């Protein structure tokens, strides 16, 4: 819907659509100088790659010299000079998508709208095309709006990410901002692979530290003394908190250590350079990122601690982050 609205295919109810600082919501689609790249290519089957790319220029009655020069420039950038004579039926999926991107680029639009342009490609080709599209974006310097359900694509390609749920904008920021400071539980569990652990917790305090309880039969994890007062100042129920921690921020030890709590290894997923380890703490499971073969088999005992500088707290009632970031232990 946002792409269709920007393109002029839908009317917006309120607000402005600005391109180069100018409102365009009252302009016809043909007057907005933007182009669309679709998931399923939408190439003309009876035209070869050259004529598919050249079609927008021919439609606006550009002269043959301009058309030949522009198509040649685009083909060189996309590295498809050798296939310009071929029809879509003779092309691979990746080449068809390059031709579709070329057709959008050749008009030199102010913005390019991409609707899951590599969603139908196989995994290896999708990875290659991610790199290719990022390179193209840098070269052509046109604003690109890219819609995807794949958070890896969003995180690896975007300068800024806008995350939506049920048509409602949840957060906008750089990939690093939405990863390090998710605005709510939806963003926290959408961005990142594996996703962030979200745990029920109870917060208490003694004279030395804040106590974080992850289960009735589990000792408290000691965290910074200042945490308890920071949470209290947010005026939320201490019994309605969710703790968020990314797998790489869970610290593991093979032997008992101060300020670590004992847990049991549940599942190990070997991924080559590292393992993802599911650890059972009382009735909750925490996923941790560990060095390859650091844990040998399920059922082993391990000791865990949380990197409190990368620990997040959310209000379970609203799902909103409390925006509390801890410094090193004090």
N, C-alpha and C positions, 0 to 999 in steps of 0.2 A: 504493500500500500504506500509506504513512503516513496519508493521508486516511481510508482505510477503517478503519484501526486506531483513529484518533481518534474516528471516527463510531460505532464499536462494531460494525462489520460484520466485523472480523477480531479474533481474540484475539492478544495479544502474548505472546511467550515469556518476556520478562524486562523489568525496569524499570517505570517508572510513566508514566502519562499524566496530567498535572496541568492542571486548569482552575481558575483563581482560587486556585491553590495547593493544591487538593484532588485526590487521586487518583480517577480515574473509570474505570479499566480494568475494575473489577468491576461497574460499573453497566450496565444495559441501554441500548441505543441511545436508546430513548425517554426515558430519565431524564437524559440528558447535556446537554440544552438547547443543542444546536448544530444548524446547518442546512447543507444541501449545495446548491451550484449546479453543475450539470453542463454539459459542453460542448455537448450537443445539447438544451438547454432542458428536456426532459421535462415539457412542459405538457400538461394534459388538453385534447384537441382539441374536446370537446363543451362546455367551459366558456368563458365570455368572460374577458377579462383580469381583471375585478373578482373573479370567482369563483375563478379560478386563484390570485390573491394571497390571497384570503380562506380558501382551503381549510384551511390548518393551524389557523386559528382556529375554523372550523366543526367540524373533527375533534376539537377539545378542548372543544366545546360552549360557546364564548363567546357572550354575548348579542348581539343584532343591533346595538344601539347601539355596543358596543365594536368589533365587526367593522367597521361603517361608518366609525367614527372612525379606527381603525388603518389601514385600507386607504386612506382619504383622505390621511392623513399620509404614508404611504409613496409614494403616487402623486405627491404634491406634491414630495417630495424627488427622485423619479426623473423628474419632468416628463412624466408619462404620463397626466394627468387626462383628456385628450381621447380616449384609446383604451380606456378601461376597459370600454366596451360591446362591443368587437370580439372576435371569436373568433381564436385563433392563426392560422388560415388566412388571415386578412385583414391580418396584421401583417408588417412587415419583420423581417429577422433581428435587427437591433439592438433593435427594440421587443420582440420575443420574449425576448431576453436580459434586457432591463430588467424584464419581467414576472417572469421566473425569479428575478432578484435580489430583486425586491419580495416574492415569496413567501417567500424566506429571511429578509428583514428584518422582515416583519410580526410574527413571533413574538418579536422582540427577543431573539435568542439570545445566549449568552455568547460564542460563536465562530461564524464563518461559514467553511465549507470550500468552496473554489472549484477545480474541476478543469478547467483550460484553458477558462474560460468564454467567451473570445472567439476561440478557435482556429479556428472554422469561418467567421468573418466575413471579408469582403474587406479589403484592406490599409487603405483610407481609413477605413472604419468601425471597424476594429480600433484605429486611432490615436485616433479620437474616444472610443471606449469606454474606452481606457486612462485618459484624462483624467477621464472620468466616474466610473469605479470608484475612482480615487484620491480624487476629491472626496467620493464617498459614504462611503468609509472614514473620512475625517476627520470627516464630519458625524455618522455613526451611532456612532462610537467603539467598535465591536465588533472584537475581535481577528479578523483575517482571515488564513487560510492559503490561499495561492494557488499552485497547481502549474502550471508552464509549462515548455515546452522552448525558449521564445523568450527569450534572455538580454536583449534590449532591453526586453521587458515587465518582467522581473525587476529590471533596473537602474533603470528609470524609475518603477516603482510601489512598490517595497518600502522599508520601514524597515530590515529585516534580510533577508539572503539566505542560504538554506541550499542548498549545491550538492552534488548526489549523483551518483555514478557506480556503475552496477551495484548499486544498493541500499546503497552505503556512503557515509556522510557524509564529504565532503572538506573543507569549510570553512563556517563560519558567521560573518557579519559584516555591517556596513553595506555598501551598494553601493560606497562609496568605499574601504572597507577591502579588499574582495575584488578591486577593480580595481587599487588601488595596491600591495597586498601579497598576491598570490596565494600560497596555501600550497604548490602543486605545479604541475607542467606541465599537468595536466588543467584546473585552474581558470584558469591563465594563458591557455590557448588557447580556453576556453569563454566567458570574460567579455571583452567588448570587440568593437567592430566598426569597422574590420578587426581581426582577432585579433592577439595579440602575436606578433612575430617570435621564433622559437626557432632559435638558430644554434649549430652546433658551434664550439667555440673552444678555443684552447690559451693557457695563461697562463704568462708568463715575467716576468722582472724584470731591470732594470739599475739602476745607481746613482741614476737620476733618477725612474723611474716604473715602474708595472706595464705590461707589454706584453701586449696582447690580439691574438692572431693568428686571423683568420677564414678563412685559407687559406694553403696552402704558398707560393703565388706572390704573396701580398699583404703589403705592409708592415704592421707592427704598429700598432694603435691605442694611443696612450699614454693610460693612465688613472692615477688617483691612486696614489701610491707605497704607501699603506697597504693597498690592495686585496690585494696578493700575500700579505701577512702574515695578513690576515683570512681568506682562503681556506685558507691553510696551517693555521690554527688549527682549521678545521672537519674536519681529518683525512680529506679526500676526495682522490681522484686528480686531479691537475691535467689529466690527459688525458681525464677523464670528466666534463667540465663542459659545460653548455648555457647559453648567454647568452640572456636574454630582454629584448626592447626593444619598446616599443609604437611604432607608426608615427609618432605625433606627437612622440616623443622622439628621432627620427633627424634630425640637423641636416644640411642640404644647402647647398652653395655651388656657384656656377657657375664659380668660378676656384679655383686652388690656394690653400690656406690652411695655416698651421701647425697640426700635430696632426690634420689631415684626411687621409683616404686616397682615392685615385682609384678610381672605379667607373664602370660603364656603365649607362645607362638601358635597361631591357628592355621594359617596358610602361607606358603611361599610361592611367589611368582618370579621365576628367574627371567630377566630381560637382557641378559648378556652383560653389559657394563655395570649394571646394578640389579638389585632384587627389590621387589615390592613385598613387604611382609605384613600380613594381617595379624595383629596382636590383640588378644582378648584381655580386657580389663574389666573385671566384674561381669556385667551383662553387655558391655559395649565393646565394639571392635574399632581399633585404631590402625590405620594403614601408615606404614613407615617406609621410607626409602633407605635401603641399606647397601653397603658394599657387596659386590657379588660374592656369594657363598659365605658371607659373614655369619649367617645362621644356617646350620646344616640341615635341620629337619623340623617338621611340625612337632609340637608337643614340648619343645625345649622351653626352659625358663629364661627370660631376659629381664633386664631392668630398664625402665624408661624415664625420661625427663623431657620437658617441653622447652624449646627455645622461646623464652617469654618475650623477647623482642619481636617475635613473629607470631604471637598469640593474639587472637581476635575474640571479642565478646559481642554477642548479639542478644537482643531482647526477643525471646521466643514468641511473645504475643504479637509483635509487629513485624518480626523478621529483620528489623533495622539494626545496623551496626551501632555499637555504643561509641565507636571511634576512640577507643582507649588503646594507646600504644605504650608499652612498657620499655623502660631503659634496662640496662644490665642490672642483674640482681643487686639489691641493696639490703 
